[in-house]
Amino acid sequence: MSDQLHIFINHVLESISDDTFASLSLMNKRDKSSELRTLRGKLIEIKKGLRLSLVFRYETNDITKNFEVDKIDRVLNDLLTKDFFQAILSTTHKEYHLSQKANKANWKLTIKEAKLYRVPERSHDKTKNRLIKADKNAYLHGLEISTQDGNIRKDKQDKYRQINKFIELIDNVLKPDEMKQPYRIVDMGAGKGYLSFALYDHLSNNLDIDLSLEAIELRGHLVRNGNELARAVGFDGLVFKEGAIENTPLKDIDMVIALHACDTATDDAIFRGIKSGAEVIVCSPCCHKQVRKQMEANEALSVITKHGILKERQAEIVTDTIRALMLEAYGYQTRVMEFIATDHTPKNLLITAVKKTRSGLPIQKYLDKVEALKKQFGIEKQQLQQLLGS
Ligand SMILES: C[S@@+](CC[C@H](N)C(=O)[O-])C[C@H]1O[C@@H](n2cnc3c(N)ncnc32)[C@H](O)[C@@H]1O
């Protein structure tokens, strides 16, 4: 076995034994005509013990196979020498990138900063291990997600799953030991406050963080209901405030969340996060009218814009790429990932950004990329870029 391949597999085995393993991906298939596209691996705990669960992603379906830990060495060696040129191991300490060029014997191993700081949930039976439990949960009942006896209502299963997924994804970027206390969060466009309540619950009750969470919402009756419920369930640090995202004071914010804030309201929220120097910004954008309208006027894009759904998706991709680049420009390590789609909300993109550098000045190479992208798509205005004056 080549040295670097051997070292990579050892890192996989070590991360499993010291419980720092987060995920494994194999990609860049050797046989381009093969139906097998990529492979994703995670650890799961089943009755018989720990297993590496590999999802083989084919063109039209996925096949999952679970492997005992002592077989992993051979399985990975086979997969990497026969099926894939590339692999990434994510641990809570580092990310290991392994690659081989076609027709070359040597493997190259590079080590990067970790993007996940907590090991993901390992139980196979997710219902038992949700971060937000339904049982004896007074706010879930108050929000009409669960019944009085703690069962999730049939028509609220998607919402409950979505809330848990969101909390899990935020949890992945947090480093509880390094969090300032009290930790200050602003939820921009909080609506009924499903996520404000769940995040408050997770941080204060599961992670024992002293926090204050301000839920900003335009609609007065939602603010009144939110405050009533927060007082009733004893969430003293959770306060709903009637107001507009764009007027939220720019100070003392450690984390900004904005889920499904319409169109440029997401930009307003990100802007306020960047300007207040928030450590963490998490948003799930919703409708991309500002960029879509400009694409409509662009003759060169008419092959795309004549199809409504493609126009929508293109606007989404361009807008969220600009947002991710602007966040990178302002020193945030940014990830764009799939969140969770429901029947009610097909929007399923989540942007997470964690502050890495604090120079204050934007990094020019990202600003240049934004300009190039706007030029390519004939976009004149994008709210976040305008607000940042870049
Ligand atoms: C689609 S809902 C999402 C609610 C919540 N974040 C969630 O994901 O469950 C968007 C909410 O943002 C509020 N909103 C829209 N624009 C706003 C603004 N500029 N300032 C404050 N709230 C706003 C709306 O009233 C609405 O309740």
The ligand as an SDF file (V2000), in Angstrom:
LIG
                    3D

 27 29  0  0  0  0  0  0  0  0999 V2000
  -41.1340   32.8270    6.4110 C   0  0  0  0  0  0  0  0  0  0  0  0
  -41.2240   33.4650    8.0260 S   0  0  0  0  0  0  0  0  0  0  0  0
  -39.9740   32.5260    8.8430 C   0  0  0  0  0  0  0  0  0  0  0  0
  -40.1340   32.5150   10.3190 C   0  0  0  0  0  0  0  0  0  0  0  0
  -39.0570   31.7650   11.1090 C   0  0  0  0  0  0  0  0  0  0  0  0
  -37.7480   32.3240   10.9160 N   0  0  0  0  0  0  0  0  0  0  0  0
  -39.0430   30.2980   10.7750 C   0  0  0  0  0  0  0  0  0  0  0  0
  -38.1790   29.8690    9.9840 O   0  0  0  0  0  0  0  0  0  0  0  0
  -39.8830   29.5680   11.2910 O   0  0  0  0  0  0  0  0  0  0  0  0
  -40.4760   35.0600    7.8340 C   0  0  0  0  0  0  0  0  0  0  0  0
  -40.8140   35.9780    9.0030 C   0  0  0  0  0  0  0  0  0  0  0  0
  -40.0220   37.1550    8.8810 O   0  0  0  0  0  0  0  0  0  0  0  0
  -40.8140   38.2820    9.1790 C   0  0  0  0  0  0  0  0  0  0  0  0
  -40.1640   39.3980    8.4830 N   0  0  0  0  0  0  0  0  0  0  0  0
  -40.1290   39.6250    7.1430 C   0  0  0  0  0  0  0  0  0  0  0  0
  -39.4250   40.7270    6.8690 N   0  0  0  0  0  0  0  0  0  0  0  0
  -39.0010   41.2180    8.0560 C   0  0  0  0  0  0  0  0  0  0  0  0
  -38.2300   42.3360    8.4440 C   0  0  0  0  0  0  0  0  0  0  0  0
  -37.7410   43.1580    7.5260 N   0  0  0  0  0  0  0  0  0  0  0  0
  -37.9880   42.5250    9.7460 N   0  0  0  0  0  0  0  0  0  0  0  0
  -38.4780   41.6890   10.6890 C   0  0  0  0  0  0  0  0  0  0  0  0
  -39.2150   40.6070   10.3790 N   0  0  0  0  0  0  0  0  0  0  0  0
  -39.4870   40.3610    9.0960 C   0  0  0  0  0  0  0  0  0  0  0  0
  -42.1910   37.9330    8.6920 C   0  0  0  0  0  0  0  0  0  0  0  0
  -43.1810   38.6700    9.3660 O   0  0  0  0  0  0  0  0  0  0  0  0
  -42.2630   36.4300    8.9950 C   0  0  0  0  0  0  0  0  0  0  0  0
  -42.8340   36.1830   10.2480 O   0  0  0  0  0  0  0  0  0  0  0  0
  1  2  1  0
  2  3  1  0
  2 10  1  0
  3  4  1  0
  4  5  1  0
  5  6  1  0
  5  7  1  0
  7  8  2  0
  7  9  1  0
 10 11  1  0
 11 12  1  0
 11 26  1  0
 12 13  1  0
 13 14  1  0
 13 24  1  0
 14 15  1  0
 14 23  1  0
 15 16  2  0
 16 17  1  0
 17 18  1  0
 17 23  2  0
 18 19  1  0
 18 20  2  0
 20 21  1  0
 21 22  2  0
 22 23  1  0
 24 25  1  0
 24 26  1  0
 26 27  1  0
M  CHG  2   2   1   9  -1
M  END
$$$$
